[in-house]
Protein backbone atom coordinates (compact mmCIF):
# COMPACT_ATOMS: atom_id res chain seq x y z
CA UNK A 1 0.00 0.00 0.00
CA UNK A 2 1.22 3.51 -0.81
CA UNK A 3 2.18 6.05 1.84
CA UNK A 4 -1.15 7.47 3.10
CA UNK A 5 0.30 10.99 3.03
CA UNK A 6 0.72 10.84 -0.76
CA UNK A 7 -2.81 9.61 -1.49
CA UNK A 8 -5.84 11.70 -2.38
CA UNK A 9 -8.58 11.79 0.25
CA UNK A 10 -10.83 9.63 -1.93
CA UNK A 11 -8.08 7.05 -2.47
CA UNK A 12 -7.24 7.06 1.24
CA UNK A 13 -10.89 6.44 2.14
CA UNK A 14 -11.09 3.66 -0.45
CA UNK A 15 -8.00 1.87 0.81
CA UNK A 16 -9.01 2.17 4.47
CA UNK A 17 -12.53 0.87 3.84
CA UNK A 18 -11.32 -1.89 1.55
CA UNK A 19 -8.77 -3.05 4.10
CA UNK A 20 -11.39 -3.05 6.87
CA UNK A 21 -13.74 -5.18 4.76
CA UNK A 22 -11.05 -7.67 3.71
CA UNK A 23 -9.07 -7.89 6.94
CA UNK A 24 -10.52 -5.73 9.68
CA UNK A 25 -13.55 -4.89 11.75
CA UNK A 26 -16.18 -4.55 9.03
CA UNK A 27 -18.07 -7.83 8.71
CA UNK A 28 -20.57 -9.17 6.12
CA UNK A 29 -23.95 -7.46 6.38
CA UNK A 30 -22.65 -4.67 8.60
CA UNK A 31 -24.26 -1.28 7.99
CA UNK A 32 -21.96 1.46 6.68
CA UNK A 33 -23.12 4.89 7.83
CA UNK A 34 -21.07 7.62 6.10
CA UNK A 35 -21.20 9.88 9.17
CA UNK A 36 -19.85 7.10 11.40
CA UNK A 37 -17.12 6.24 8.90
CA UNK A 38 -16.22 9.93 8.70
CA UNK A 39 -15.61 9.99 12.46
CA UNK A 40 -13.76 6.68 12.45
CA UNK A 41 -11.37 7.51 9.61
CA UNK A 42 -11.23 11.30 10.12
CA UNK A 43 -12.06 11.89 6.47
CA UNK A 44 -14.77 13.96 4.79
CA UNK A 45 -18.16 12.68 3.68
CA UNK A 46 -17.40 13.19 -0.01
CA UNK A 47 -14.36 10.85 -0.13
CA UNK A 48 -16.24 8.34 2.05
CA UNK A 49 -19.18 8.29 -0.37
CA UNK A 50 -16.84 8.02 -3.36
CA UNK A 51 -15.11 5.06 -1.70
CA UNK A 52 -18.43 3.33 -1.04
CA UNK A 53 -19.43 3.74 -4.69
CA UNK A 54 -16.09 2.35 -5.87
CA UNK A 55 -16.31 -0.62 -3.50
CA UNK A 56 -19.82 -1.36 -4.69
CA UNK A 57 -18.42 -1.80 -8.21
CA UNK A 58 -16.12 -4.48 -6.75
CA UNK A 59 -19.09 -6.16 -5.03
CA UNK A 60 -17.55 -5.55 -1.63
CA UNK A 61 -20.29 -3.08 -0.65
CA UNK A 62 -24.04 -3.34 -1.34
CA UNK A 63 -25.82 -0.04 -2.03
CA UNK A 64 -29.55 0.29 -1.46
CA UNK A 65 -31.53 3.49 -2.01
CA UNK A 66 -33.74 2.85 1.01
CA UNK A 67 -31.47 0.91 3.37
CA UNK A 68 -28.16 2.65 2.70
CA UNK A 69 -24.81 0.90 2.38
CA UNK A 70 -23.76 -2.42 3.89
CA UNK A 71 -20.82 -4.74 3.59
CA UNK A 72 -21.81 -7.35 1.01
CA UNK A 73 -23.28 -10.48 2.55
CA UNK A 74 -21.65 -13.89 2.36
CA UNK A 75 -23.43 -17.11 1.42
CA UNK A 76 -22.57 -20.78 0.82
CA UNK A 77 -23.81 -20.51 -2.79
CA UNK A 78 -21.59 -17.52 -3.57
CA UNK A 79 -18.64 -19.20 -1.88
CA UNK A 80 -19.08 -22.31 -4.03
CA UNK A 81 -19.24 -20.25 -7.23
CA UNK A 82 -16.30 -18.09 -6.17
CA UNK A 83 -14.00 -20.99 -5.34
CA UNK A 84 -14.91 -23.01 -8.44
CA UNK A 85 -13.96 -20.00 -10.56
CA UNK A 86 -10.79 -19.39 -8.58
CA UNK A 87 -9.65 -23.01 -9.01
CA UNK A 88 -9.96 -22.64 -12.78
CA UNK A 89 -8.20 -19.28 -12.99
CA UNK A 90 -5.50 -20.24 -10.47
CA UNK A 91 -4.62 -23.33 -12.49
CA UNK A 92 -4.14 -21.25 -15.63
CA UNK A 93 -2.08 -18.61 -13.82
CA UNK A 94 0.07 -21.20 -12.09
CA UNK A 95 0.74 -23.06 -15.33
CA UNK A 96 1.85 -19.85 -17.05
CA UNK A 97 4.04 -18.85 -14.10
CA UNK A 98 5.77 -22.24 -13.98
CA UNK A 99 6.37 -22.11 -17.71
CA UNK A 100 7.89 -18.61 -17.72
CA UNK A 101 9.23 -18.11 -14.18
CA UNK A 102 12.95 -17.43 -13.67
CA UNK A 103 15.31 -17.64 -10.69
CA UNK A 104 14.07 -14.34 -9.26
CA UNK A 105 10.51 -15.67 -9.30
CA UNK A 106 11.65 -18.85 -7.54
CA UNK A 107 13.43 -16.76 -4.89
CA UNK A 108 10.27 -14.74 -4.18
CA UNK A 109 8.24 -17.95 -3.79
CA UNK A 110 10.76 -19.30 -1.26
CA UNK A 111 10.96 -15.96 0.60
CA UNK A 112 7.19 -15.62 0.80
CA UNK A 113 6.87 -19.19 2.09
CA UNK A 114 9.52 -18.56 4.76
CA UNK A 115 7.69 -15.48 6.05
CA UNK A 116 4.38 -17.33 6.12
CA UNK A 117 5.81 -20.20 8.16
CA UNK A 118 7.03 -17.64 10.72
CA UNK A 119 3.58 -16.07 11.09
CA UNK A 120 1.21 -17.59 13.66
CA UNK A 121 -2.52 -17.86 13.11
CA UNK A 122 -4.78 -15.72 15.35
CA UNK A 123 -5.61 -17.34 18.67
CA UNK A 124 -9.03 -15.76 19.18
CA UNK A 125 -11.81 -13.85 17.45
CA UNK A 126 -10.44 -10.62 18.89
CA UNK A 127 -6.92 -11.11 17.53
CA UNK A 128 -7.46 -8.88 14.49
CA UNK A 129 -3.81 -7.81 14.21
CA UNK A 130 -2.59 -11.40 13.96
CA UNK A 131 -5.31 -12.24 11.43
CA UNK A 132 -4.36 -9.26 9.25
CA UNK A 133 -0.66 -10.14 9.32
CA UNK A 134 -1.31 -13.79 8.50
CA UNK A 135 -3.64 -12.88 5.65
CA UNK A 136 -1.16 -10.40 4.15
CA UNK A 137 1.65 -12.97 4.18
CA UNK A 138 -0.64 -15.71 2.93
CA UNK A 139 -1.64 -13.43 0.05
CA UNK A 140 2.03 -12.70 -0.68
CA UNK A 141 2.75 -16.43 -0.93
CA UNK A 142 -0.11 -17.12 -3.32
CA UNK A 143 0.73 -13.99 -5.31
CA UNK A 144 4.34 -15.12 -5.58
CA UNK A 145 3.29 -18.49 -6.97
CA UNK A 146 1.40 -16.90 -9.88
CA UNK A 147 3.67 -13.86 -10.14
CA UNK A 148 5.43 -14.97 -13.32
CA UNK A 149 2.15 -15.49 -15.20
CA UNK A 150 2.46 -13.71 -18.55
CA UNK A 151 -1.27 -13.18 -19.16
CA UNK A 152 -2.16 -9.88 -17.47
CA UNK A 153 -5.93 -10.37 -17.80
CA UNK A 154 -5.66 -13.70 -16.00
CA UNK A 155 -3.72 -12.05 -13.19
CA UNK A 156 -6.30 -9.26 -12.97
CA UNK A 157 -9.12 -11.76 -12.56
CA UNK A 158 -7.01 -13.78 -10.11
CA UNK A 159 -6.56 -10.74 -7.87
CA UNK A 160 -10.31 -10.06 -7.80
CA UNK A 161 -11.03 -13.67 -6.88
CA UNK A 162 -8.27 -13.67 -4.25
CA UNK A 163 -9.73 -10.52 -2.65
CA UNK A 164 -13.14 -12.11 -2.27
CA UNK A 165 -11.60 -15.37 -1.04
CA UNK A 166 -9.79 -13.42 1.68
CA UNK A 167 -13.05 -11.81 2.76
CA UNK A 168 -14.54 -15.25 3.34
CA UNK A 169 -11.40 -16.67 4.93
CA UNK A 170 -11.15 -13.72 7.33
CA UNK A 171 -14.59 -14.65 8.63
CA UNK A 172 -13.37 -18.21 9.29
CA UNK A 173 -10.02 -17.13 10.75
CA UNK A 174 -11.62 -14.83 13.28
CA UNK A 175 -14.00 -17.53 14.43
CA UNK A 176 -11.15 -19.95 15.21
CA UNK A 177 -13.70 -22.52 16.32
CA UNK A 178 -12.63 -26.17 16.62
CA UNK A 179 -13.65 -28.47 13.80
CA UNK A 180 -12.29 -31.95 14.41
CA UNK A 181 -13.80 -33.22 11.17
CA UNK A 182 -11.87 -30.69 9.12
CA UNK A 183 -8.38 -30.70 10.64
CA UNK A 184 -5.67 -29.49 8.27
CA UNK A 185 -1.94 -28.92 8.24
CA UNK A 186 -2.01 -25.76 6.15
CA UNK A 187 1.73 -25.24 6.37
CA UNK A 188 2.32 -28.72 4.96
CA UNK A 189 -0.13 -28.00 2.12
CA UNK A 190 1.71 -24.79 1.24
CA UNK A 191 5.10 -26.49 1.42
CA UNK A 192 4.01 -29.33 -0.87
CA UNK A 193 2.67 -26.83 -3.41
CA UNK A 194 5.92 -24.86 -3.30
CA UNK A 195 8.02 -27.97 -3.86
CA UNK A 196 5.94 -29.05 -6.87
CA UNK A 197 6.07 -25.53 -8.32
CA UNK A 198 9.85 -25.23 -7.95
CA UNK A 199 10.24 -28.69 -9.52
CA UNK A 200 8.12 -27.42 -12.45
CA UNK A 201 5.80 -30.39 -12.04
CA UNK A 202 2.71 -28.87 -13.68
CA UNK A 203 0.31 -31.73 -13.03
CA UNK A 204 1.25 -32.20 -9.38
CA UNK A 205 1.32 -28.47 -8.62
CA UNK A 206 -2.09 -27.76 -10.13
CA UNK A 207 -3.63 -30.83 -8.46
CA UNK A 208 -2.22 -29.82 -5.07
CA UNK A 209 -3.42 -26.25 -5.52
CA UNK A 210 -6.92 -27.39 -6.48
CA UNK A 211 -7.05 -29.67 -3.41
CA UNK A 212 -5.77 -26.82 -1.22
CA UNK A 213 -8.45 -24.41 -2.44
CA UNK A 214 -11.14 -27.07 -2.10
CA UNK A 215 -10.11 -27.74 1.51
CA UNK A 216 -10.24 -24.01 2.21
CA UNK A 217 -13.72 -23.82 0.69
CA UNK A 218 -14.91 -26.72 2.84
CA UNK A 219 -13.46 -25.13 5.98
CA UNK A 220 -15.06 -21.76 5.26
CA UNK A 221 -18.39 -23.39 4.35
CA UNK A 222 -18.38 -25.14 7.72
CA UNK A 223 -17.67 -21.79 9.38
CA UNK A 224 -20.59 -20.14 7.60
CA UNK A 225 -22.93 -22.70 9.14
CA UNK A 226 -21.51 -22.28 12.65
CA UNK A 227 -22.62 -19.53 15.06
CA UNK A 228 -20.70 -16.31 14.46
CA UNK A 229 -19.24 -14.99 17.73
CA UNK A 230 -18.82 -11.56 16.14
CA UNK A 231 -22.30 -11.10 14.74
CA UNK A 232 -23.91 -9.65 17.87
CA UNK A 233 -21.38 -6.87 18.05
CA UNK A 234 -21.13 -6.01 14.35
CA UNK A 235 -24.56 -6.34 12.72
CA UNK A 236 -26.09 -2.91 12.24
CA UNK A 237 -23.06 -1.04 13.55
CA UNK A 238 -19.76 0.32 12.35
C-alpha positions as CSV (number, residue, x, y, z in Angstrom):
1,X,0.0,0.0,0.0
2,X,1.2,3.5,-0.8
3,X,2.2,6.0,1.8
4,X,-1.1,7.5,3.1
5,X,0.3,11.0,3.0
6,X,0.7,10.8,-0.8
7,X,-2.8,9.6,-1.5
8,X,-5.8,11.7,-2.4
9,X,-8.6,11.8,0.2
10,X,-10.8,9.6,-1.9
11,X,-8.1,7.0,-2.5
12,X,-7.2,7.1,1.2
13,X,-10.9,6.4,2.1
14,X,-11.1,3.7,-0.5
15,X,-8.0,1.9,0.8
16,X,-9.0,2.2,4.5
17,X,-12.5,0.9,3.8
18,X,-11.3,-1.9,1.6
19,X,-8.8,-3.0,4.1
20,X,-11.4,-3.0,6.9
21,X,-13.7,-5.2,4.8
22,X,-11.1,-7.7,3.7
23,X,-9.1,-7.9,6.9
24,X,-10.5,-5.7,9.7
25,X,-13.6,-4.9,11.7
26,X,-16.2,-4.5,9.0
27,X,-18.1,-7.8,8.7
28,X,-20.6,-9.2,6.1
29,X,-23.9,-7.5,6.4
30,X,-22.6,-4.7,8.6
31,X,-24.3,-1.3,8.0
32,X,-22.0,1.5,6.7
33,X,-23.1,4.9,7.8
34,X,-21.1,7.6,6.1
35,X,-21.2,9.9,9.2
36,X,-19.8,7.1,11.4
37,X,-17.1,6.2,8.9
38,X,-16.2,9.9,8.7
39,X,-15.6,10.0,12.5
40,X,-13.8,6.7,12.4
41,X,-11.4,7.5,9.6
42,X,-11.2,11.3,10.1
43,X,-12.1,11.9,6.5
44,X,-14.8,14.0,4.8
45,X,-18.2,12.7,3.7
46,X,-17.4,13.2,0.0
47,X,-14.4,10.8,-0.1
48,X,-16.2,8.3,2.0
49,X,-19.2,8.3,-0.4
50,X,-16.8,8.0,-3.4
51,X,-15.1,5.1,-1.7
52,X,-18.4,3.3,-1.0
53,X,-19.4,3.7,-4.7
54,X,-16.1,2.4,-5.9
55,X,-16.3,-0.6,-3.5
56,X,-19.8,-1.4,-4.7
57,X,-18.4,-1.8,-8.2
58,X,-16.1,-4.5,-6.7
59,X,-19.1,-6.2,-5.0
60,X,-17.6,-5.6,-1.6
61,X,-20.3,-3.1,-0.7
62,X,-24.0,-3.3,-1.3
63,X,-25.8,0.0,-2.0
64,X,-29.6,0.3,-1.5
65,X,-31.5,3.5,-2.0
66,X,-33.7,2.8,1.0
67,X,-31.5,0.9,3.4
68,X,-28.2,2.7,2.7
69,X,-24.8,0.9,2.4
70,X,-23.8,-2.4,3.9
71,X,-20.8,-4.7,3.6
72,X,-21.8,-7.3,1.0
73,X,-23.3,-10.5,2.6
74,X,-21.7,-13.9,2.4
75,X,-23.4,-17.1,1.4
76,X,-22.6,-20.8,0.8
77,X,-23.8,-20.5,-2.8
78,X,-21.6,-17.5,-3.6
79,X,-18.6,-19.2,-1.9
80,X,-19.1,-22.3,-4.0
81,X,-19.2,-20.3,-7.2
82,X,-16.3,-18.1,-6.2
83,X,-14.0,-21.0,-5.3
84,X,-14.9,-23.0,-8.4
85,X,-14.0,-20.0,-10.6
86,X,-10.8,-19.4,-8.6
87,X,-9.6,-23.0,-9.0
88,X,-10.0,-22.6,-12.8
89,X,-8.2,-19.3,-13.0
90,X,-5.5,-20.2,-10.5
91,X,-4.6,-23.3,-12.5
92,X,-4.1,-21.2,-15.6
93,X,-2.1,-18.6,-13.8
94,X,0.1,-21.2,-12.1
95,X,0.7,-23.1,-15.3
96,X,1.8,-19.9,-17.1
97,X,4.0,-18.8,-14.1
98,X,5.8,-22.2,-14.0
99,X,6.4,-22.1,-17.7
100,X,7.9,-18.6,-17.7
101,X,9.2,-18.1,-14.2
102,X,12.9,-17.4,-13.7
103,X,15.3,-17.6,-10.7
104,X,14.1,-14.3,-9.3
105,X,10.5,-15.7,-9.3
106,X,11.6,-18.8,-7.5
107,X,13.4,-16.8,-4.9
108,X,10.3,-14.7,-4.2
109,X,8.2,-17.9,-3.8
110,X,10.8,-19.3,-1.3
111,X,11.0,-16.0,0.6
112,X,7.2,-15.6,0.8
113,X,6.9,-19.2,2.1
114,X,9.5,-18.6,4.8
115,X,7.7,-15.5,6.1
116,X,4.4,-17.3,6.1
117,X,5.8,-20.2,8.2
118,X,7.0,-17.6,10.7
119,X,3.6,-16.1,11.1
120,X,1.2,-17.6,13.7
121,X,-2.5,-17.9,13.1
122,X,-4.8,-15.7,15.4
123,X,-5.6,-17.3,18.7
124,X,-9.0,-15.8,19.2
125,X,-11.8,-13.9,17.4
126,X,-10.4,-10.6,18.9
127,X,-6.9,-11.1,17.5
128,X,-7.5,-8.9,14.5
129,X,-3.8,-7.8,14.2
130,X,-2.6,-11.4,14.0
131,X,-5.3,-12.2,11.4
132,X,-4.4,-9.3,9.3
133,X,-0.7,-10.1,9.3
134,X,-1.3,-13.8,8.5
135,X,-3.6,-12.9,5.6
136,X,-1.2,-10.4,4.1
137,X,1.7,-13.0,4.2
138,X,-0.6,-15.7,2.9
139,X,-1.6,-13.4,0.0
140,X,2.0,-12.7,-0.7
141,X,2.7,-16.4,-0.9
142,X,-0.1,-17.1,-3.3
143,X,0.7,-14.0,-5.3
144,X,4.3,-15.1,-5.6
145,X,3.3,-18.5,-7.0
146,X,1.4,-16.9,-9.9
147,X,3.7,-13.9,-10.1
148,X,5.4,-15.0,-13.3
149,X,2.2,-15.5,-15.2
150,X,2.5,-13.7,-18.6
151,X,-1.3,-13.2,-19.2
152,X,-2.2,-9.9,-17.5
153,X,-5.9,-10.4,-17.8
154,X,-5.7,-13.7,-16.0
155,X,-3.7,-12.0,-13.2
156,X,-6.3,-9.3,-13.0
157,X,-9.1,-11.8,-12.6
158,X,-7.0,-13.8,-10.1
159,X,-6.6,-10.7,-7.9
160,X,-10.3,-10.1,-7.8
161,X,-11.0,-13.7,-6.9
162,X,-8.3,-13.7,-4.2
163,X,-9.7,-10.5,-2.7
164,X,-13.1,-12.1,-2.3
165,X,-11.6,-15.4,-1.0
166,X,-9.8,-13.4,1.7
167,X,-13.1,-11.8,2.8
168,X,-14.5,-15.3,3.3
169,X,-11.4,-16.7,4.9
170,X,-11.2,-13.7,7.3
171,X,-14.6,-14.7,8.6
172,X,-13.4,-18.2,9.3
173,X,-10.0,-17.1,10.8
174,X,-11.6,-14.8,13.3
175,X,-14.0,-17.5,14.4
176,X,-11.1,-19.9,15.2
177,X,-13.7,-22.5,16.3
178,X,-12.6,-26.2,16.6
179,X,-13.7,-28.5,13.8
180,X,-12.3,-31.9,14.4
181,X,-13.8,-33.2,11.2
182,X,-11.9,-30.7,9.1
183,X,-8.4,-30.7,10.6
184,X,-5.7,-29.5,8.3
185,X,-1.9,-28.9,8.2
186,X,-2.0,-25.8,6.1
187,X,1.7,-25.2,6.4
188,X,2.3,-28.7,5.0
189,X,-0.1,-28.0,2.1
190,X,1.7,-24.8,1.2
191,X,5.1,-26.5,1.4
192,X,4.0,-29.3,-0.9
193,X,2.7,-26.8,-3.4
194,X,5.9,-24.9,-3.3
195,X,8.0,-28.0,-3.9
196,X,5.9,-29.0,-6.9
197,X,6.1,-25.5,-8.3
198,X,9.9,-25.2,-7.9
199,X,10.2,-28.7,-9.5
200,X,8.1,-27.4,-12.5
201,X,5.8,-30.4,-12.0
202,X,2.7,-28.9,-13.7
203,X,0.3,-31.7,-13.0
204,X,1.2,-32.2,-9.4
205,X,1.3,-28.5,-8.6
206,X,-2.1,-27.8,-10.1
207,X,-3.6,-30.8,-8.5
208,X,-2.2,-29.8,-5.1
209,X,-3.4,-26.2,-5.5
210,X,-6.9,-27.4,-6.5
211,X,-7.0,-29.7,-3.4
212,X,-5.8,-26.8,-1.2
213,X,-8.5,-24.4,-2.4
214,X,-11.1,-27.1,-2.1
215,X,-10.1,-27.7,1.5
216,X,-10.2,-24.0,2.2
217,X,-13.7,-23.8,0.7
218,X,-14.9,-26.7,2.8
219,X,-13.5,-25.1,6.0
220,X,-15.1,-21.8,5.3
221,X,-18.4,-23.4,4.3
222,X,-18.4,-25.1,7.7
223,X,-17.7,-21.8,9.4
224,X,-20.6,-20.1,7.6
225,X,-22.9,-22.7,9.1
226,X,-21.5,-22.3,12.6
227,X,-22.6,-19.5,15.1
228,X,-20.7,-16.3,14.5
229,X,-19.2,-15.0,17.7
230,X,-18.8,-11.6,16.1
231,X,-22.3,-11.1,14.7
232,X,-23.9,-9.7,17.9
233,X,-21.4,-6.9,18.0
234,X,-21.1,-6.0,14.3
235,X,-24.6,-6.3,12.7
236,X,-26.1,-2.9,12.2
237,X,-23.1,-1.0,13.6
238,X,-19.8,0.3,12.3
